[in-house]
Amino acid sequence: FFRYRSKSNIDKNYQLINPKNYGAEPIYIKNIIKTSADLSNPTIWHSKSIKSKPWFVGDKWSDLLEENIETFKSEYNFAMNQKSLHPGNEMLARGGKWESIVFYGFLANKKISKFFKKSINIIKRMPLCLNFGFVSFSILSPGTHLLPHTGANNLRLRYHLGISVPESGLTKIRVGNETKSWEQDKCLILDDSFEHEVTHKGKEDRVIMLVDLWHPSLSEDEIQVLSYPVFNKYGKLK
């Protein structure tokens, strides 16, 4: 089912970076094997049974997020001072700053979660990929370029909801070989196990809410197994 890249089975030519990540320490690989941008290439967990693509069209879950945009924006605006540097900032961000607020799922900060009670009640209705993903706000300052990289696994789809996108055409994300812009109050759906890259050429912060859901190619039985508590310990410090 899996190809798992751990410290013990990674090629010696890889350079490992293990930043402390909100109380957890997942494996980050600075230089993974380069593949075609239109191929899934996660750094840690790779389910061989999943056939995927870089971009997905809107669905009932993106509709649910868009319908509740005002709740998400309200709670973010109230708690925006809780943001901190994203663990990938030093490794990936150039020319600006990448910050985040992780409030639900893997890596969530329980002290921060209390600010997002209404948001959590809404997203609990979704098939959340909590053992291998999370829910967060991602904040990019003007001029930030996030270098090409791939996510840790291919078990999820990542939903990006535009919380504050004042300069849509100037904030772009390339996934695979296709580039799109975020839009205010709208959702993008992507598989972050494909190579992706972000550019922000505007003059104001770009804020999105990021929600990880189980990949639709997974069966109910597979999701049940992957939801076992043992996987919740994935990457966490003692």
Solvent accessible surface area in square Angstrom, and as a share of the most:
residue,aa,sasa,rsa
1,F,111,0.46
2,F,58,0.24
3,R,72,0.26
4,Y,82,0.31
5,R,22,0.08
6,S,17,0.11
7,K,123,0.52
8,S,108,0.70
9,N,91,0.47
10,I,19,0.10
11,D,73,0.38
12,K,201,0.85
13,N,134,0.69
14,Y,31,0.12
15,Q,92,0.41
16,L,62,0.31
17,I,54,0.27
18,N,48,0.25
19,P,33,0.21
20,K,161,0.68
21,N,4,0.02
22,Y,56,0.21
23,G,61,0.59
24,A,1,0.01
25,E,49,0.22
26,P,8,0.05
27,I,24,0.12
28,Y,47,0.18
29,I,14,0.07
30,K,98,0.42
31,N,81,0.41
32,I,39,0.20
33,I,102,0.52
34,K,150,0.64
35,T,49,0.29
36,S,59,0.38
37,A,18,0.14
38,D,75,0.39
39,L,100,0.50
40,S,30,0.19
41,N,11,0.05
42,P,0,0.00
43,T,12,0.07
44,I,1,0.00
45,W,29,0.10
46,H,22,0.10
47,S,0,0.00
48,K,122,0.52
49,S,68,0.44
50,I,15,0.07
51,K,164,0.69
52,S,39,0.25
53,K,101,0.43
54,P,27,0.17
55,W,23,0.08
56,F,41,0.17
57,V,127,0.73
58,G,57,0.55
59,D,54,0.28
60,K,136,0.58
61,W,61,0.21
62,S,4,0.03
63,D,74,0.38
64,L,16,0.08
65,L,0,0.00
66,E,48,0.22
67,E,131,0.59
68,N,33,0.17
69,I,15,0.07
70,E,111,0.50
71,T,35,0.20
72,F,0,0.00
73,K,39,0.17
74,S,68,0.44
75,E,23,0.10
76,Y,6,0.02
77,N,93,0.48
78,F,158,0.66
79,A,0,0.00
80,M,84,0.38
81,N,120,0.61
82,Q,59,0.26
83,K,62,0.26
84,S,49,0.31
85,L,99,0.49
86,H,34,0.15
87,P,23,0.14
88,G,1,0.01
89,N,25,0.13
90,E,155,0.70
91,M,26,0.12
92,L,20,0.10
93,A,12,0.09
94,R,103,0.38
95,G,76,0.73
96,G,34,0.33
97,K,88,0.37
98,W,26,0.09
99,E,23,0.10
100,S,2,0.01
101,I,1,0.00
102,V,5,0.03
103,F,0,0.00
104,Y,42,0.16
105,G,23,0.22
106,F,10,0.04
107,L,11,0.05
108,A,31,0.24
109,N,51,0.26
110,K,182,0.77
111,K,163,0.69
112,I,14,0.07
113,S,24,0.15
114,K,125,0.53
115,F,52,0.22
116,F,0,0.00
117,K,138,0.58
118,K,138,0.59
119,S,0,0.00
120,I,19,0.10
121,N,97,0.50
122,I,18,0.09
123,I,0,0.00
124,K,117,0.49
125,R,151,0.55
126,M,10,0.05
127,P,51,0.32
128,L,19,0.10
129,C,0,0.00
130,L,58,0.29
131,N,13,0.07
132,F,1,0.00
133,G,0,0.00
134,F,28,0.12
135,V,0,0.00
136,S,3,0.02
137,F,0,0.00
138,S,9,0.06
139,I,2,0.01
140,L,0,0.00
141,S,21,0.13
142,P,48,0.30
143,G,42,0.40
144,T,1,0.01
145,H,58,0.26
146,L,7,0.03
147,L,51,0.25
148,P,61,0.38
149,H,38,0.17
150,T,18,0.10
151,G,9,0.09
152,A,25,0.19
153,N,0,0.00
154,N,1,0.01
155,L,0,0.00
156,R,12,0.05
157,L,6,0.03
158,R,25,0.09
159,Y,5,0.02
160,H,12,0.05
161,L,0,0.00
162,G,0,0.00
163,I,6,0.03
164,S,42,0.27
165,V,6,0.03
166,P,68,0.43
167,E,33,0.15
168,S,37,0.24
169,G,46,0.44
170,L,85,0.42
171,T,2,0.01
172,K,86,0.36
173,I,2,0.01
174,R,51,0.18
175,V,0,0.00
176,G,0,0.00
177,N,114,0.58
178,E,88,0.40
179,T,72,0.42
180,K,65,0.27
181,S,31,0.20
182,W,2,0.01
183,E,96,0.43
184,Q,71,0.32
185,D,41,0.21
186,K,107,0.45
187,C,22,0.13
188,L,30,0.15
189,I,4,0.02
190,L,1,0.00
191,D,0,0.00
192,D,2,0.01
193,S,0,0.00
194,F,5,0.02
195,E,26,0.12
196,H,16,0.07
197,E,37,0.17
198,V,7,0.04
199,T,40,0.23
200,H,2,0.01
201,K,155,0.65
202,G,7,0.07
203,K,179,0.76
204,E,95,0.43
205,D,57,0.29
206,R,6,0.02
207,V,6,0.04
208,I,3,0.01
209,M,0,0.00
210,L,16,0.08
211,V,0,0.00
212,D,1,0.01
213,L,2,0.01
214,W,23,0.08
215,H,2,0.01
216,P,92,0.58
217,S,60,0.39
218,L,12,0.06
219,S,55,0.35
220,E,149,0.67
221,D,104,0.54
222,E,48,0.22
223,I,44,0.22
224,Q,112,0.50
225,V,73,0.42
226,L,3,0.02
227,S,57,0.37
228,Y,102,0.39
229,P,107,0.68
230,V,100,0.58
231,F,38,0.16
232,N,57,0.29
233,K,149,0.63
234,Y,21,0.08
235,G,27,0.26
236,K,89,0.38
237,L,82,0.41
238,K,248,1.05
